[in-house]
């Protein structure tokens, strides 16, 4: 079985300037990734950050540039950006 590792990141807005991400932002991303794992879209994942850049690291069987993976990541970034704005 071929496995693709995708790492997608976005600067979604910071907590204490650009130095960190709020814990609720990270939890929102984890919940979104968990839904993707439960649905079978991805095999596994890790959510992390560097400053206020949110990274979604995942494994899946769909190859590079698979639209559903990028759409899922985009939707998580949109949800997290809305939360960061608050």
HTML snippet that shows the backbone in 3Dmol.js (N, CA, C, O; Angstrom):
<script src="https://3Dmol.org/build/3Dmol-min.js"></script>
<div id="view" style="width:600px;height:400px;position:relative"></div>
<script>
const pdb = `
ATOM      1  N   UNK A   1       0.841  -1.169   0.000  1.00  0.00           N
ATOM      2  CA  UNK A   1       0.000   0.000   0.000  1.00  0.00           C
ATOM      3  C   UNK A   1       0.896   1.246   0.000  1.00  0.00           C
ATOM      4  O   UNK A   1       1.816   1.358   0.810  1.00  0.00           O
ATOM      5  N   UNK A   2       0.616   2.170  -0.911  1.00  0.00           N
ATOM      6  CA  UNK A   2       1.314   3.448  -0.917  1.00  0.00           C
ATOM      7  C   UNK A   2       0.651   4.379   0.087  1.00  0.00           C
ATOM      8  O   UNK A   2      -0.574   4.469   0.155  1.00  0.00           O
ATOM      9  N   UNK A   3       1.474   5.066   0.858  1.00  0.00           N
ATOM     10  CA  UNK A   3       0.983   6.019   1.847  1.00  0.00           C
ATOM     11  C   UNK A   3       1.579   7.382   1.521  1.00  0.00           C
ATOM     12  O   UNK A   3       2.779   7.506   1.278  1.00  0.00           O
ATOM     13  N   UNK A   4       0.734   8.391   1.519  1.00  0.00           N
ATOM     14  CA  UNK A   4       1.163   9.765   1.289  1.00  0.00           C
ATOM     15  C   UNK A   4       1.207  10.484   2.622  1.00  0.00           C
ATOM     16  O   UNK A   4       0.298  10.344   3.440  1.00  0.00           O
ATOM     17  N   UNK A   5       2.264  11.254   2.842  1.00  0.00           N
ATOM     18  CA  UNK A   5       2.360  12.127   4.005  1.00  0.00           C
ATOM     19  C   UNK A   5       2.149  13.546   3.499  1.00  0.00           C
ATOM     20  O   UNK A   5       2.902  14.032   2.654  1.00  0.00           O
ATOM     21  N   UNK A   6       1.129  14.202   4.015  1.00  0.00           N
ATOM     22  CA  UNK A   6       0.846  15.583   3.642  1.00  0.00           C
ATOM     23  C   UNK A   6       1.046  16.470   4.854  1.00  0.00           C
ATOM     24  O   UNK A   6       0.582  16.150   5.949  1.00  0.00           O
ATOM     25  N   UNK A   7       1.731  17.578   4.662  1.00  0.00           N
ATOM     26  CA  UNK A   7       1.909  18.585   5.704  1.00  0.00           C
ATOM     27  C   UNK A   7       1.451  19.909   5.108  1.00  0.00           C
ATOM     28  O   UNK A   7       2.058  20.430   4.173  1.00  0.00           O
ATOM     29  N   UNK A   8       0.373  20.441   5.665  1.00  0.00           N
ATOM     30  CA  UNK A   8      -0.231  21.663   5.150  1.00  0.00           C
ATOM     31  C   UNK A   8      -0.281  22.663   6.296  1.00  0.00           C
ATOM     32  O   UNK A   8      -0.690  22.319   7.405  1.00  0.00           O
ATOM     33  N   UNK A   9       0.136  23.904   6.033  1.00  0.00           N
ATOM     34  CA  UNK A   9       0.166  24.894   7.106  1.00  0.00           C
ATOM     35  C   UNK A   9      -0.439  26.202   6.647  1.00  0.00           C
ATOM     36  O   UNK A   9      -0.486  26.507   5.455  1.00  0.00           O
ATOM     37  N   UNK A  10      -0.905  26.973   7.627  1.00  0.00           N
ATOM     38  CA  UNK A  10      -1.445  28.295   7.351  1.00  0.00           C
ATOM     39  C   UNK A  10      -1.212  29.193   8.557  1.00  0.00           C
ATOM     40  O   UNK A  10      -1.247  28.743   9.703  1.00  0.00           O
ATOM     41  N   UNK A  11      -0.975  30.470   8.278  1.00  0.00           N
ATOM     42  CA  UNK A  11      -0.864  31.481   9.326  1.00  0.00           C
ATOM     43  C   UNK A  11      -2.290  31.930   9.618  1.00  0.00           C
ATOM     44  O   UNK A  11      -2.863  32.711   8.858  1.00  0.00           O
ATOM     45  N   UNK A  12      -2.861  31.445  10.704  1.00  0.00           N
ATOM     46  CA  UNK A  12      -4.279  31.678  10.956  1.00  0.00           C
ATOM     47  C   UNK A  12      -4.559  32.767  11.984  1.00  0.00           C
ATOM     48  O   UNK A  12      -5.720  33.100  12.222  1.00  0.00           O
ATOM     49  N   UNK A  13      -3.543  33.317  12.585  1.00  0.00           N
ATOM     50  CA  UNK A  13      -3.750  34.359  13.588  1.00  0.00           C
ATOM     51  C   UNK A  13      -3.252  33.905  14.942  1.00  0.00           C
ATOM     52  O   UNK A  13      -3.355  32.735  15.308  1.00  0.00           O
ATOM     53  N   UNK A  14      -2.712  34.855  15.669  1.00  0.00           N
ATOM     54  CA  UNK A  14      -1.978  34.497  16.863  1.00  0.00           C
ATOM     55  C   UNK A  14      -2.662  34.753  18.182  1.00  0.00           C
ATOM     56  O   UNK A  14      -3.715  35.384  18.274  1.00  0.00           O
ATOM     57  N   UNK A  15      -2.030  34.249  19.159  1.00  0.00           N
ATOM     58  CA  UNK A  15      -2.387  34.397  20.559  1.00  0.00           C
ATOM     59  C   UNK A  15      -1.142  34.998  21.181  1.00  0.00           C
ATOM     60  O   UNK A  15      -0.074  34.389  21.127  1.00  0.00           O
ATOM     61  N   UNK A  16      -1.251  36.152  21.756  1.00  0.00           N
ATOM     62  CA  UNK A  16      -0.110  36.918  22.249  1.00  0.00           C
ATOM     63  C   UNK A  16       0.771  37.294  21.043  1.00  0.00           C
ATOM     64  O   UNK A  16       1.926  36.882  20.940  1.00  0.00           O
ATOM     65  N   UNK A  17       0.186  38.083  20.147  1.00  0.00           N
ATOM     66  CA  UNK A  17       0.915  38.468  18.945  1.00  0.00           C
ATOM     67  C   UNK A  17       1.023  37.289  18.004  1.00  0.00           C
ATOM     68  O   UNK A  17       0.070  36.533  17.814  1.00  0.00           O
ATOM     69  N   UNK A  18       2.195  37.143  17.422  1.00  0.00           N
ATOM     70  CA  UNK A  18       2.416  36.037  16.493  1.00  0.00           C
ATOM     71  C   UNK A  18       3.226  34.922  17.136  1.00  0.00           C
ATOM     72  O   UNK A  18       3.820  34.106  16.431  1.00  0.00           O
ATOM     73  N   UNK A  19       3.259  34.876  18.457  1.00  0.00           N
ATOM     74  CA  UNK A  19       4.172  33.967  19.143  1.00  0.00           C
ATOM     75  C   UNK A  19       3.598  32.592  19.447  1.00  0.00           C
ATOM     76  O   UNK A  19       4.350  31.661  19.736  1.00  0.00           O
ATOM     77  N   UNK A  20       2.272  32.449  19.387  1.00  0.00           N
ATOM     78  CA  UNK A  20       1.690  31.169  19.786  1.00  0.00           C
ATOM     79  C   UNK A  20       0.301  31.020  19.190  1.00  0.00           C
ATOM     80  O   UNK A  20      -0.220  31.935  18.553  1.00  0.00           O
ATOM     81  N   UNK A  21      -0.290  29.852  19.407  1.00  0.00           N
ATOM     82  CA  UNK A  21      -1.666  29.578  19.023  1.00  0.00           C
ATOM     83  C   UNK A  21      -2.465  29.290  20.286  1.00  0.00           C
ATOM     84  O   UNK A  21      -1.981  28.615  21.195  1.00  0.00           O
ATOM     85  N   UNK A  22      -3.668  29.794  20.340  1.00  0.00           N
ATOM     86  CA  UNK A  22      -4.513  29.565  21.504  1.00  0.00           C
ATOM     87  C   UNK A  22      -4.832  28.068  21.599  1.00  0.00           C
ATOM     88  O   UNK A  22      -5.034  27.420  20.572  1.00  0.00           O
ATOM     89  N   UNK A  23      -4.879  27.515  22.805  1.00  0.00           N
ATOM     90  CA  UNK A  23      -5.182  26.089  22.963  1.00  0.00           C
ATOM     91  C   UNK A  23      -6.506  25.666  22.318  1.00  0.00           C
ATOM     92  O   UNK A  23      -6.621  24.539  21.836  1.00  0.00           O
ATOM     93  N   UNK A  24      -7.507  26.556  22.302  1.00  0.00           N
ATOM     94  CA  UNK A  24      -8.785  26.206  21.678  1.00  0.00           C
ATOM     95  C   UNK A  24      -8.650  26.075  20.158  1.00  0.00           C
ATOM     96  O   UNK A  24      -9.365  25.292  19.534  1.00  0.00           O
ATOM     97  N   UNK A  25      -7.739  26.840  19.572  1.00  0.00           N
ATOM     98  CA  UNK A  25      -7.489  26.725  18.131  1.00  0.00           C
ATOM     99  C   UNK A  25      -6.913  25.340  17.829  1.00  0.00           C
ATOM    100  O   UNK A  25      -7.352  24.668  16.896  1.00  0.00           O
ATOM    101  N   UNK A  26      -5.945  24.928  18.611  1.00  0.00           N
ATOM    102  CA  UNK A  26      -5.336  23.615  18.404  1.00  0.00           C
ATOM    103  C   UNK A  26      -6.363  22.500  18.621  1.00  0.00           C
ATOM    104  O   UNK A  26      -6.364  21.508  17.892  1.00  0.00           O
ATOM    105  N   UNK A  27      -7.225  22.658  19.609  1.00  0.00           N
ATOM    106  CA  UNK A  27      -8.246  21.651  19.875  1.00  0.00           C
ATOM    107  C   UNK A  27      -9.265  21.593  18.733  1.00  0.00           C
ATOM    108  O   UNK A  27      -9.712  20.507  18.363  1.00  0.00           O
ATOM    109  N   UNK A  28      -9.629  22.730  18.182  1.00  0.00           N
ATOM    110  CA  UNK A  28     -10.543  22.766  17.038  1.00  0.00           C
ATOM    111  C   UNK A  28      -9.936  22.035  15.847  1.00  0.00           C
ATOM    112  O   UNK A  28     -10.625  21.291  15.149  1.00  0.00           O
ATOM    113  N   UNK A  29      -8.651  22.250  15.620  1.00  0.00           N
ATOM    114  CA  UNK A  29      -7.966  21.553  14.522  1.00  0.00           C
ATOM    115  C   UNK A  29      -7.935  20.048  14.777  1.00  0.00           C
ATOM    116  O   UNK A  29      -8.155  19.258  13.859  1.00  0.00           O
ATOM    117  N   UNK A  30      -7.666  19.653  16.007  1.00  0.00           N
ATOM    118  CA  UNK A  30      -7.636  18.219  16.340  1.00  0.00           C
ATOM    119  C   UNK A  30      -9.004  17.569  16.112  1.00  0.00           C
ATOM    120  O   UNK A  30      -9.090  16.451  15.604  1.00  0.00           O
ATOM    121  N   UNK A  31     -10.058  18.273  16.486  1.00  0.00           N
ATOM    122  CA  UNK A  31     -11.404  17.727  16.287  1.00  0.00           C
ATOM    123  C   UNK A  31     -11.706  17.551  14.803  1.00  0.00           C
ATOM    124  O   UNK A  31     -12.295  16.546  14.404  1.00  0.00           O
ATOM    125  N   UNK A  32     -11.308  18.519  13.988  1.00  0.00           N
ATOM    126  CA  UNK A  32     -11.506  18.399  12.545  1.00  0.00           C
ATOM    127  C   UNK A  32     -10.721  17.249  11.955  1.00  0.00           C
ATOM    128  O   UNK A  32     -11.226  16.513  11.108  1.00  0.00           O
ATOM    129  N   UNK A  33      -9.485  17.093  12.401  1.00  0.00           N
ATOM    130  CA  UNK A  33      -8.657  15.996  11.907  1.00  0.00           C
ATOM    131  C   UNK A  33      -9.195  14.655  12.403  1.00  0.00           C
ATOM    132  O   UNK A  33      -9.130  13.656  11.687  1.00  0.00           O
ATOM    133  N   UNK A  34      -9.719  14.632  13.612  1.00  0.00           N
ATOM    134  CA  UNK A  34     -10.294  13.391  14.132  1.00  0.00           C
ATOM    135  C   UNK A  34     -11.515  12.977  13.305  1.00  0.00           C
ATOM    136  O   UNK A  34     -11.711  11.791  13.039  1.00  0.00           O
ATOM    137  N   UNK A  35     -12.333  13.949  12.898  1.00  0.00           N
ATOM    138  CA  UNK A  35     -13.479  13.632  12.029  1.00  0.00           C
ATOM    139  C   UNK A  35     -12.995  13.041  10.705  1.00  0.00           C
ATOM    140  O   UNK A  35     -13.584  12.088  10.194  1.00  0.00           O
ATOM    141  N   UNK A  36     -11.925  13.606  10.154  1.00  0.00           N
ATOM    142  CA  UNK A  36     -11.379  13.089   8.895  1.00  0.00           C
ATOM    143  C   UNK A  36     -10.845  11.670   9.066  1.00  0.00           C
ATOM    144  O   UNK A  36     -10.990  10.836   8.172  1.00  0.00           O
ATOM    145  N   UNK A  37     -10.234  11.400  10.206  1.00  0.00           N
ATOM    146  CA  UNK A  37      -9.734  10.042  10.481  1.00  0.00           C
ATOM    147  C   UNK A  37     -10.889   9.069  10.656  1.00  0.00           C
ATOM    148  O   UNK A  37     -10.862   7.967  10.107  1.00  0.00           O
ATOM    149  N   UNK A  38     -11.892   9.461  11.407  1.00  0.00           N
ATOM    150  CA  UNK A  38     -13.051   8.596  11.639  1.00  0.00           C
ATOM    151  C   UNK A  38     -13.767   8.282  10.325  1.00  0.00           C
ATOM    152  O   UNK A  38     -14.264   7.171  10.138  1.00  0.00           O
ATOM    153  N   UNK A  39     -13.819   9.256   9.419  1.00  0.00           N
ATOM    154  CA  UNK A  39     -14.504   9.045   8.136  1.00  0.00           C
ATOM    155  C   UNK A  39     -13.691   8.187   7.170  1.00  0.00           C
ATOM    156  O   UNK A  39     -14.217   7.708   6.166  1.00  0.00           O
ATOM    157  N   UNK A  40     -12.399   7.993   7.478  1.00  0.00           N
ATOM    158  CA  UNK A  40     -11.538   7.208   6.601  1.00  0.00           C
ATOM    159  C   UNK A  40     -10.794   8.032   5.565  1.00  0.00           C
ATOM    160  O   UNK A  40     -10.062   7.472   4.748  1.00  0.00           O
ATOM    161  N   UNK A  41     -10.964   9.360   5.578  1.00  0.00           N
ATOM    162  CA  UNK A  41     -10.251  10.210   4.629  1.00  0.00           C
ATOM    163  C   UNK A  41      -8.747  10.166   4.873  1.00  0.00           C
ATOM    164  O   UNK A  41      -7.959  10.157   3.927  1.00  0.00           O
ATOM    165  N   UNK A  42      -8.350  10.138   6.142  1.00  0.00           N
ATOM    166  CA  UNK A  42      -6.931  10.049   6.485  1.00  0.00           C
ATOM    167  C   UNK A  42      -6.702   8.835   7.379  1.00  0.00           C
ATOM    168  O   UNK A  42      -7.624   8.311   8.004  1.00  0.00           O
ATOM    169  N   UNK A  43      -5.441   8.406   7.418  1.00  0.00           N
ATOM    170  CA  UNK A  43      -5.070   7.260   8.260  1.00  0.00           C
ATOM    171  C   UNK A  43      -4.775   7.736   9.677  1.00  0.00           C
ATOM    172  O   UNK A  43      -5.287   7.184  10.651  1.00  0.00           O
ATOM    173  N   UNK A  44      -3.945   8.764   9.778  1.00  0.00           N
ATOM    174  CA  UNK A  44      -3.549   9.301  11.079  1.00  0.00           C
ATOM    175  C   UNK A  44      -3.121  10.743  10.895  1.00  0.00           C
ATOM    176  O   UNK A  44      -3.002  11.215   9.764  1.00  0.00           O
ATOM    177  N   UNK A  45      -2.887  11.455  12.002  1.00  0.00           N
ATOM    178  CA  UNK A  45      -2.562  12.877  11.909  1.00  0.00           C
ATOM    179  C   UNK A  45      -1.808  13.354  13.146  1.00  0.00           C
ATOM    180  O   UNK A  45      -1.746  12.684  14.177  1.00  0.00           O
ATOM    181  N   UNK A  46      -1.244  14.539  12.987  1.00  0.00           N
ATOM    182  CA  UNK A  46      -0.652  15.272  14.105  1.00  0.00           C
ATOM    183  C   UNK A  46      -0.910  16.748  13.855  1.00  0.00           C
ATOM    184  O   UNK A  46      -0.670  17.242  12.754  1.00  0.00           O
ATOM    185  N   UNK A  47      -1.395  17.454  14.863  1.00  0.00           N
ATOM    186  CA  UNK A  47      -1.619  18.895  14.777  1.00  0.00           C
ATOM    187  C   UNK A  47      -0.522  19.567  15.588  1.00  0.00           C
ATOM    188  O   UNK A  47      -0.271  19.195  16.734  1.00  0.00           O
ATOM    189  N   UNK A  48       0.129  20.552  14.993  1.00  0.00           N
ATOM    190  CA  UNK A  48       1.180  21.273  15.699  1.00  0.00           C
ATOM    191  C   UNK A  48       1.173  22.721  15.235  1.00  0.00           C
ATOM    192  O   UNK A  48       0.342  23.114  14.416  1.00  0.00           O
ATOM    193  N   UNK A  49       2.094  23.507  15.758  1.00  0.00           N
ATOM    194  CA  UNK A  49       2.178  24.919  15.398  1.00  0.00           C
ATOM    195  C   UNK A  49       3.612  25.392  15.508  1.00  0.00           C
ATOM    196  O   UNK A  49       4.436  24.797  16.203  1.00  0.00           O
ATOM    197  N   UNK A  50       3.884  26.463  14.813  1.00  0.00           N
ATOM    198  CA  UNK A  50       5.126  27.209  14.965  1.00  0.00           C
ATOM    199  C   UNK A  50       4.711  28.663  15.010  1.00  0.00           C
ATOM    200  O   UNK A  50       4.302  29.228  13.996  1.00  0.00           O
ATOM    201  N   UNK A  51       4.815  29.278  16.190  1.00  0.00           N
ATOM    202  CA  UNK A  51       4.242  30.607  16.360  1.00  0.00           C
ATOM    203  C   UNK A  51       2.740  30.500  16.172  1.00  0.00           C
ATOM    204  O   UNK A  51       2.085  29.667  16.798  1.00  0.00           O
ATOM    205  N   UNK A  52       2.188  31.359  15.294  1.00  0.00           N
ATOM    206  CA  UNK A  52       0.754  31.275  15.029  1.00  0.00           C
ATOM    207  C   UNK A  52       0.450  30.548  13.723  1.00  0.00           C
ATOM    208  O   UNK A  52      -0.675  30.609  13.227  1.00  0.00           O
ATOM    209  N   UNK A  53       1.436  29.868  13.170  1.00  0.00           N
ATOM    210  CA  UNK A  53       1.214  29.025  11.989  1.00  0.00           C
ATOM    211  C   UNK A  53       0.742  27.654  12.460  1.00  0.00           C
ATOM    212  O   UNK A  53       1.407  26.992  13.257  1.00  0.00           O
ATOM    213  N   UNK A  54      -0.408  27.245  11.956  1.00  0.00           N
ATOM    214  CA  UNK A  54      -1.000  25.956  12.310  1.00  0.00           C
ATOM    215  C   UNK A  54      -0.603  24.941  11.256  1.00  0.00           C
ATOM    216  O   UNK A  54      -0.767  25.192  10.062  1.00  0.00           O
ATOM    217  N   UNK A  55      -0.080  23.796  11.681  1.00  0.00           N
ATOM    218  CA  UNK A  55       0.304  22.731  10.754  1.00  0.00           C
ATOM    219  C   UNK A  55      -0.549  21.495  10.981  1.00  0.00           C
ATOM    220  O   UNK A  55      -0.777  21.059  12.110  1.00  0.00           O
ATOM    221  N   UNK A  56      -1.014  20.944   9.859  1.00  0.00           N
ATOM    222  CA  UNK A  56      -1.753  19.688   9.866  1.00  0.00           C
ATOM    223  C   UNK A  56      -0.895  18.667   9.131  1.00  0.00           C
ATOM    224  O   UNK A  56      -0.661  18.790   7.929  1.00  0.00           O
ATOM    225  N   UNK A  57      -0.436  17.677   9.849  1.00  0.00           N
ATOM    226  CA  UNK A  57       0.401  16.628   9.268  1.00  0.00           C
ATOM    227  C   UNK A  57      -0.437  15.358   9.271  1.00  0.00           C
ATOM    228  O   UNK A  57      -0.981  14.962  10.303  1.00  0.00           O
ATOM    229  N   UNK A  58      -0.536  14.725   8.107  1.00  0.00           N
ATOM    230  CA  UNK A  58      -1.424  13.571   8.019  1.00  0.00           C
ATOM    231  C   UNK A  58      -0.896  12.523   7.064  1.00  0.00           C
ATOM    232  O   UNK A  58      -0.106  12.818   6.167  1.00  0.00           O
ATOM    233  N   UNK A  59      -1.340  11.302   7.267  1.00  0.00           N
ATOM    234  CA  UNK A  59      -1.070  10.219   6.324  1.00  0.00           C
ATOM    235  C   UNK A  59      -2.406   9.801   5.714  1.00  0.00           C
ATOM    236  O   UNK A  59      -3.449   9.806   6.367  1.00  0.00           O
ATOM    237  N   UNK A  60      -2.325   9.439   4.429  1.00  0.00           N
ATOM    238  CA  UNK A  60      -3.526   8.990   3.722  1.00  0.00           C
ATOM    239  C   UNK A  60      -3.099   8.160   2.518  1.00  0.00           C
ATOM    240  O   UNK A  60      -1.909   8.041   2.226  1.00  0.00           O
ATOM    241  N   UNK A  61      -4.073   7.590   1.825  1.00  0.00           N
ATOM    242  CA  UNK A  61      -3.794   6.708   0.691  1.00  0.00           C
ATOM    243  C   UNK A  61      -4.169   7.327  -0.652  1.00  0.00           C
ATOM    244  O   UNK A  61      -4.310   6.611  -1.644  1.00  0.00           O
ATOM    245  N   UNK A  62      -4.330   8.635  -0.695  1.00  0.00           N
ATOM    246  CA  UNK A  62      -4.907   9.280  -1.869  1.00  0.00           C
ATOM    247  C   UNK A  62      -3.907   9.960  -2.796  1.00  0.00           C
ATOM    248  O   UNK A  62      -4.317  10.537  -3.803  1.00  0.00           O
ATOM    249  N   UNK A  63      -2.621   9.912  -2.497  1.00  0.00           N
ATOM    250  CA  UNK A  63      -1.627  10.545  -3.355  1.00  0.00           C
ATOM    251  C   UNK A  63      -1.575  12.056  -3.163  1.00  0.00           C
ATOM    252  O   UNK A  63      -2.372  12.640  -2.429  1.00  0.00           O
ATOM    253  N   UNK A  64      -0.617  12.667  -3.842  1.00  0.00           N
ATOM    254  CA  UNK A  64      -0.434  14.112  -3.691  1.00  0.00           C
ATOM    255  C   UNK A  64      -1.528  14.856  -4.465  1.00  0.00           C
ATOM    256  O   UNK A  64      -2.101  14.339  -5.424  1.00  0.00           O
ATOM    257  N   UNK A  65      -1.792  16.064  -4.021  1.00  0.00           N
ATOM    258  CA  UNK A  65      -2.756  16.963  -4.661  1.00  0.00           C
ATOM    259  C   UNK A  65      -4.179  16.414  -4.700  1.00  0.00           C
ATOM    260  O   UNK A  65      -4.944  16.751  -5.604  1.00  0.00           O
ATOM    261  N   UNK A  66      -4.542  15.576  -3.735  1.00  0.00           N
ATOM    262  CA  UNK A  66      -5.902  15.046  -3.659  1.00  0.00           C
ATOM    263  C   UNK A  66      -6.821  16.137  -3.113  1.00  0.00           C
ATOM    264  O   UNK A  66      -6.646  16.598  -1.985  1.00  0.00           O
ATOM    265  N   UNK A  67      -7.786  16.541  -3.907  1.00  0.00           N
ATOM    266  CA  UNK A  67      -8.638  17.681  -3.583  1.00  0.00           C
ATOM    267  C   UNK A  67      -9.354  17.595  -2.254  1.00  0.00           C
ATOM    268  O   UNK A  67      -9.469  18.598  -1.550  1.00  0.00           O
ATOM    269  N   UNK A  68      -9.841  16.414  -1.893  1.00  0.00           N
ATOM    270  CA  UNK A  68     -10.584  16.277  -0.634  1.00  0.00           C
ATOM    271  C   UNK A  68      -9.699  16.539   0.580  1.00  0.00           C
ATOM    272  O   UNK A  68     -10.170  17.060   1.591  1.00  0.00           O
ATOM    273  N   UNK A  69      -8.434  16.183   0.487  1.00  0.00           N
ATOM    274  CA  UNK A  69      -7.501  16.443   1.587  1.00  0.00           C
ATOM    275  C   UNK A  69      -7.298  17.954   1.738  1.00  0.00           C
ATOM    276  O   UNK A  69      -7.340  18.486   2.847  1.00  0.00           O
ATOM    277  N   UNK A  70      -7.081  18.628   0.624  1.00  0.00           N
ATOM    278  CA  UNK A  70      -6.854  20.078   0.664  1.00  0.00           C
ATOM    279  C   UNK A  70      -8.118  20.827   1.095  1.00  0.00           C
ATOM    280  O   UNK A  70      -8.031  21.829   1.804  1.00  0.00           O
ATOM    281  N   UNK A  71      -9.273  20.354   0.677  1.00  0.00           N
ATOM    282  CA  UNK A  71     -10.525  20.976   1.101  1.00  0.00           C
ATOM    283  C   UNK A  71     -10.740  20.802   2.599  1.00  0.00           C
ATOM    284  O   UNK A  71     -11.152  21.742   3.279  1.00  0.00           O
ATOM    285  N   UNK A  72     -10.467  19.619   3.113  1.00  0.00           N
ATOM    286  CA  UNK A  72     -10.601  19.365   4.546  1.00  0.00           C
ATOM    287  C   UNK A  72      -9.667  20.285   5.333  1.00  0.00           C
ATOM    288  O   UNK A  72     -10.077  20.877   6.331  1.00  0.00           O
ATOM    289  N   UNK A  73      -8.412  20.409   4.887  1.00  0.00           N
ATOM    290  CA  UNK A  73      -7.460  21.279   5.571  1.00  0.00           C
ATOM    291  C   UNK A  73      -7.934  22.735   5.511  1.00  0.00           C
ATOM    292  O   UNK A  73      -7.892  23.443   6.517  1.00  0.00           O
ATOM    293  N   UNK A  74      -8.382  23.177   4.343  1.00  0.00           N
ATOM    294  CA  UNK A  74      -8.875  24.548   4.189  1.00  0.00           C
ATOM    295  C   UNK A  74     -10.018  24.819   5.166  1.00  0.00           C
ATOM    296  O   UNK A  74     -10.037  25.861   5.821  1.00  0.00           O
ATOM    297  N   UNK A  75     -10.964  23.898   5.268  1.00  0.00           N
ATOM    298  CA  UNK A  75     -12.102  24.087   6.171  1.00  0.00           C
ATOM    299  C   UNK A  75     -11.658  24.170   7.627  1.00  0.00           C
ATOM    300  O   UNK A  75     -12.200  24.963   8.397  1.00  0.00           O
ATOM    301  N   UNK A  76     -10.685  23.365   8.005  1.00  0.00           N
ATOM    302  CA  UNK A  76     -10.149  23.442   9.367  1.00  0.00           C
ATOM    303  C   UNK A  76      -9.479  24.796   9.586  1.00  0.00           C
ATOM    304  O   UNK A  76      -9.671  25.412  10.635  1.00  0.00           O
ATOM    305  N   UNK A  77      -8.700  25.266   8.621  1.00  0.00           N
ATOM    306  CA  UNK A  77      -8.044  26.573   8.755  1.00  0.00           C
ATOM    307  C   UNK A  77      -9.078  27.700   8.864  1.00  0.00           C
ATOM    308  O   UNK A  77      -8.887  28.635   9.642  1.00  0.00           O
ATOM    309  N   UNK A  78     -10.161  27.620   8.100  1.00  0.00           N
ATOM    310  CA  UNK A  78     -11.213  28.645   8.170  1.00  0.00           C
ATOM    311  C   UNK A  78     -11.847  28.647   9.557  1.00  0.00           C
ATOM    312  O   UNK A  78     -12.035  29.708  10.150  1.00  0.00           O
ATOM    313  N   UNK A  79     -12.177  27.465  10.078  1.00  0.00           N
ATOM    314  CA  UNK A  79     -12.762  27.373  11.420  1.00  0.00           C
ATOM    315  C   UNK A  79     -11.812  27.913  12.479  1.00  0.00           C
ATOM    316  O   UNK A  79     -12.231  28.630  13.388  1.00  0.00           O
ATOM    317  N   UNK A  80     -10.546  27.574  12.364  1.00  0.00           N
ATOM    318  CA  UNK A  80      -9.561  28.017  13.350  1.00  0.00           C
ATOM    319  C   UNK A  80      -9.294  29.514  13.244  1.00  0.00           C
ATOM    320  O   UNK A  80      -9.061  30.169  14.260  1.00  0.00           O
ATOM    321  N   UNK A  81      -9.322  30.061  12.046  1.00  0.00           N
ATOM    322  CA  UNK A  81      -9.129  31.499  11.861  1.00  0.00           C
ATOM    323  C   UNK A  81     -10.267  32.265  12.516  1.00  0.00           C
ATOM    324  O   UNK A  81     -10.035  33.280  13.172  1.00  0.00           O
ATOM    325  N   UNK A  82     -11.489  31.790  12.346  1.00  0.00           N
ATOM    326  CA  UNK A  82     -12.650  32.447  12.981  1.00  0.00           C
ATOM    327  C   UNK A  82     -12.494  32.434  14.493  1.00  0.00           C
ATOM    328  O   UNK A  82     -12.785  33.429  15.156  1.00  0.00           O
ATOM    329  N   UNK A  83     -12.043  31.331  15.036  1.00  0.00           N
ATOM    330  CA  UNK A  83     -11.835  31.231  16.474  1.00  0.00           C
ATOM    331  C   UNK A  83     -10.706  32.162  16.920  1.00  0.00           C
ATOM    332  O   UNK A  83     -10.826  32.828  17.948  1.00  0.00           O
ATOM    333  N   UNK A  84      -9.617  32.215  16.160  1.00  0.00           N
ATOM    334  CA  UNK A  84      -8.481  33.081  16.525  1.00  0.00           C
ATOM    335  C   UNK A  84      -8.876  34.548  16.518  1.00  0.00           C
ATOM    336  O   UNK A  84      -8.359  35.331  17.315  1.00  0.00           O
ATOM    337  N   UNK A  85      -9.788  34.933  15.625  1.00  0.00           N
ATOM    338  CA  UNK A  85     -10.226  36.336  15.568  1.00  0.00           C
ATOM    339  C   UNK A  85     -10.952  36.750  16.843  1.00  0.00           C
ATOM    340  O   UNK A  85     -10.917  37.916  17.235  1.00  0.00           O
ATOM    341  N   UNK A  86     -11.610  35.786  17.488  1.00  0.00           N
ATOM    342  CA  UNK A  86     -12.306  36.107  18.738  1.00  0.00           C
ATOM    343  C   UNK A  86     -11.317  36.352  19.858  1.00  0.00           C
ATOM    344  O   UNK A  86     -11.720  36.636  20.986  1.00  0.00           O
TER     345      UNK A  86
END
`;
const viewer = $3Dmol.createViewer("view");
viewer.addModel(pdb, "pdb");
viewer.setStyle({}, {cartoon: {color: "spectrum"}});
viewer.zoomTo();
viewer.render();
</script>
